[in-house]
Amino acid sequence: MDKFTLMALPYSENALEPVISKETIGFHYGKHLLAYVNNLNGLLEGNPLAGQPLEEIVLKAEGGILNNAGQILNHELYFQQFAAPKEDNKPVGNISNAIVRDFGSFEAFKEEFQKKGATLFGSGWVWLSADKDGKLVISQETNAANPIQRGLKPLLTFDVWEHAYYLDYQNRRPDHLTALWKIINWEVIDKRLSI
């Protein structure tokens, strides 16, 4: 059976500072995500889902296998979407047009997205996804859930589990969400939309 491995970051561990510190990346990527990978590999031994692609496991699994597979998928999409901070960072390409079409403006989209992230109770994720017709939707997903379970295509996500921000922002989740816009790599998000 092929084992899952820890993804490689597309940037150095300090590249996202001061939005996300090297220490947070060390724990979030280097410990939390690695633990999900190791847990999933252990849970899949002798399981009929072993050898399936990660997305298939998320769609078919339950319990611990779903929780660990979902967290790997979510974190891979999360960590791949970032780049070094840029002031006045705005969407590019088709995703920019789609955001204006479906939310009225980038500012209106940001406001709704941040509100959904700030008000999600407990641990989870806020997502921007596209439905089967290409319409953009914002959803709150608890724990390890992923929009693919609803038939949506995930494009952008903010992790609102406390381990994603607590070292840098303590209990100030809204401040963390506001800062994340500076490190979104909109070319990655635009590419996800066109796949």
C-alpha positions in Angstrom: 0.0 0.0 0.0 1.2 3.5 -0.8 1.5 5.6 2.3 0.5 9.2 2.5 3.4 11.6 3.1 3.7 15.1 4.5 3.3 17.6 1.7 6.2 19.9 1.0 5.6 23.6 1.7 5.9 25.8 -1.4 7.7 28.5 0.7 10.1 28.6 3.7 8.7 28.3 7.2 9.3 32.0 7.9 8.0 33.3 4.5 4.5 34.2 5.8 5.7 36.4 8.7 4.3 38.4 10.4 0.9 37.1 9.3 1.8 33.5 10.3 4.9 33.0 12.4 7.6 30.4 11.8 6.7 29.0 15.2 3.0 28.5 14.2 4.1 26.9 10.9 6.4 24.6 12.9 3.5 23.4 15.1 0.7 23.6 12.6 2.5 22.0 9.6 5.3 20.2 11.3 3.3 18.6 14.2 -0.5 18.8 13.6 -0.5 18.0 9.9 2.3 15.3 10.3 0.2 13.7 13.1 -2.8 13.5 10.7 -0.7 11.8 8.0 0.8 9.3 10.5 -2.6 8.6 12.0 -4.2 8.0 8.6 -1.5 5.7 7.5 -2.0 3.6 10.7 -5.8 3.6 10.4 -5.7 2.5 6.7 -3.6 -0.7 7.3 -5.8 -3.6 6.3 -8.7 -1.2 5.4 -10.5 -1.5 2.0 -9.9 2.2 1.5 -6.1 1.8 1.6 -4.6 2.8 -1.8 -7.5 5.1 -2.7 -6.8 8.8 -3.5 -7.3 11.2 -0.5 -10.5 12.8 -2.0 -12.1 9.3 -2.4 -11.3 8.5 1.2 -12.9 11.8 2.4 -16.0 11.0 0.3 -16.3 7.4 1.5 -14.9 7.2 5.0 -16.3 7.6 8.5 -15.0 8.2 12.0 -11.2 8.4 12.6 -10.3 7.7 9.0 -12.6 10.5 7.7 -11.3 12.9 10.4 -7.6 12.4 9.6 -8.1 12.2 5.8 -10.3 15.3 5.9 -7.7 17.2 7.9 -4.9 16.2 5.5 -7.0 17.4 2.5 -8.0 20.6 4.2 -4.5 21.4 5.3 -2.9 20.7 1.9 -5.3 23.1 0.3 -4.7 25.6 3.1 -0.9 25.6 3.0 -0.7 25.6 -0.8 -2.7 28.8 -1.1 -0.2 31.1 0.6 2.7 33.3 -0.5 4.8 36.1 1.1 2.7 39.0 2.4 1.6 41.7 0.0 -0.2 44.9 1.0 -3.4 45.5 -1.0 -3.4 41.9 -2.1 -6.4 41.3 -4.5 -7.8 38.5 -6.7 -6.6 38.1 -10.2 -8.0 36.5 -13.4 -11.3 34.7 -13.5 -11.6 34.4 -9.7 -11.7 38.2 -9.5 -14.5 38.4 -12.0 -16.4 35.5 -10.3 -16.2 37.2 -6.9 -17.5 40.5 -8.2 -20.3 38.6 -10.1 -21.4 36.6 -7.1 -20.8 38.9 -4.2 -20.9 42.4 -5.7 -17.3 43.4 -4.8 -14.2 41.9 -3.3 -14.8 44.0 -0.1 -18.3 42.5 0.3 -17.0 39.0 -0.3 -14.2 39.5 2.3 -16.7 40.9 4.9 -19.0 37.9 4.5 -16.1 35.4 4.4 -14.5 36.8 7.6 -17.9 36.9 9.4 -18.5 33.2 8.6 -15.0 32.4 9.8 -15.4 34.5 13.0 -18.8 33.0 13.9 -18.1 29.4 13.3 -18.6 27.8 16.7 -15.8 25.6 17.9 -13.2 24.2 15.4 -13.5 24.0 11.7 -13.0 25.8 8.4 -14.6 28.6 6.3 -14.5 27.9 2.6 -15.0 29.6 -0.8 -16.1 27.0 -3.3 -17.7 26.7 -6.7 -20.9 24.7 -7.2 -21.6 22.6 -10.3 -22.7 25.7 -12.3 -19.6 27.7 -11.3 -21.4 29.9 -8.8 -19.2 30.8 -5.8 -20.5 29.9 -2.3 -19.1 30.4 1.2 -19.6 27.6 3.7 -18.7 26.8 7.3 -17.4 23.3 7.7 -17.0 21.9 11.2 -14.0 19.8 12.4 -12.5 18.0 9.4 -15.4 18.4 6.9 -14.6 19.5 3.3 -16.9 21.0 0.7 -16.3 18.1 -1.7 -18.7 16.2 0.6 -21.4 18.5 -0.6 -20.5 18.3 -4.3 -18.6 21.6 -4.3 -15.2 22.5 -5.6 -13.0 24.0 -2.8 -11.1 27.1 -3.8 -10.0 29.0 -0.7 -10.0 28.2 3.0 -9.2 29.8 6.3 -8.5 27.3 9.2 -10.3 28.4 12.3 -9.0 25.7 14.6 -7.2 27.4 17.4 -3.9 25.7 16.5 -3.9 27.7 13.3 -3.6 31.1 15.1 -3.3 30.8 18.9 0.5 31.3 19.1 0.3 34.5 17.1 -3.2 35.9 17.9 -4.3 34.1 21.1 -8.1 34.4 21.2 -8.3 37.1 18.5 -9.7 34.9 15.7 -11.1 37.9 13.7 -7.7 39.6 13.7 -6.1 36.4 12.3 -8.8 36.2 9.6 -8.2 39.9 8.6 -4.5 39.4 8.3 -4.7 36.3 6.1 -5.8 38.3 3.1 -2.2 39.6 2.8 -0.8 36.1 2.1 -3.3 34.6 -0.3 -1.7 33.6 -3.5 -4.6 34.5 -5.8 -3.0 32.8 -8.8 -3.4 29.4 -7.0 -7.0 30.2 -6.3 -7.6 31.2 -9.9 -6.0 28.0 -11.1 -8.3 25.9 -8.8 -11.3 27.6 -10.3 -10.3 26.7 -13.9 -9.5 23.0 -13.2 
